[in-house]
Amino acid sequence: MAKGKVKIDKEKCKGCELCVEACPTDVLAMSDDYNSMGYHYSTPVNPDKCIACMSCAKVCPDVAIEVYREE
């Protein structure tokens, strides 16, 4: 199975949680911290579970997520 790495631009994230809901392997969760706009942002909490499916990046309306496939 493919392995991936999720990179989130916390300053672009507006806390909609769509990525958290879209992730089939529960890689993401909402941070307790705030970004400079005052939003909770998503963050990888189980990065080793990422399968590089890109579901999170596809649903992000703010284009705040990049997914890299690892070899």
C-alpha positions as CSV (number, residue, x, y, z in Angstrom):
1,M,0.0,0.0,0.0
2,A,1.2,3.5,-0.8
3,K,2.5,5.7,2.0
4,G,2.0,9.5,2.0
5,K,2.9,12.6,3.8
6,V,0.4,15.4,4.4
7,K,1.5,19.0,4.6
8,I,-1.0,21.6,5.8
9,D,-0.6,25.3,5.5
10,K,-2.2,26.3,8.8
11,E,-2.5,29.9,7.8
12,K,-4.7,29.1,4.8
13,C,-6.9,26.7,6.8
14,K,-10.3,28.1,7.9
15,G,-11.2,25.1,10.1
16,C,-14.1,23.7,8.0
17,E,-13.1,20.1,9.0
18,L,-13.9,18.7,5.6
19,C,-10.5,17.1,5.4
20,V,-10.9,15.4,8.8
21,E,-14.2,13.8,7.6
22,A,-12.8,12.8,4.2
23,C,-9.7,11.0,5.5
24,P,-10.4,7.2,5.4
25,T,-7.5,6.4,7.8
26,D,-8.0,9.1,10.5
27,V,-4.8,10.9,9.8
28,L,-6.1,14.4,10.5
29,A,-7.7,16.1,13.4
30,M,-8.4,19.7,14.4
31,S,-5.7,21.4,16.4
32,D,-6.4,23.0,19.8
33,D,-4.2,25.9,18.6
34,Y,-5.3,28.8,16.4
35,N,-3.8,30.3,13.3
36,S,-3.3,34.1,12.9
37,M,-6.9,34.4,11.6
38,G,-8.3,32.8,14.8
39,Y,-9.3,29.5,13.3
40,H,-8.5,26.0,14.6
41,Y,-6.6,24.3,11.8
42,S,-6.3,20.7,10.8
43,T,-3.1,18.8,11.6
44,P,-1.8,15.3,11.1
45,V,-2.2,13.3,14.3
46,N,-1.6,9.9,12.8
47,P,0.9,10.7,10.0
48,D,2.0,7.0,9.6
49,K,-1.5,6.0,8.6
50,C,-1.5,8.2,5.4
51,I,-2.0,6.2,2.3
52,A,-1.6,9.2,-0.1
53,C,-5.2,8.9,-1.3
54,M,-5.4,12.7,-1.5
55,S,-9.0,12.8,-0.3
56,C,-8.2,15.6,2.2
57,A,-6.6,17.8,-0.5
58,K,-9.4,17.2,-2.9
59,V,-12.1,18.5,-0.5
60,C,-10.1,21.4,0.9
61,P,-11.9,24.6,-0.4
62,D,-8.9,26.7,0.7
63,V,-6.2,24.7,-1.1
64,A,-4.3,24.4,2.3
65,I,-3.3,20.8,1.9
66,E,-0.6,19.1,-0.1
67,V,-0.1,15.3,-0.2
68,Y,3.2,13.7,-1.2
69,R,3.6,10.1,-2.1
70,E,6.6,8.4,-0.5
71,E,8.5,5.7,-2.3
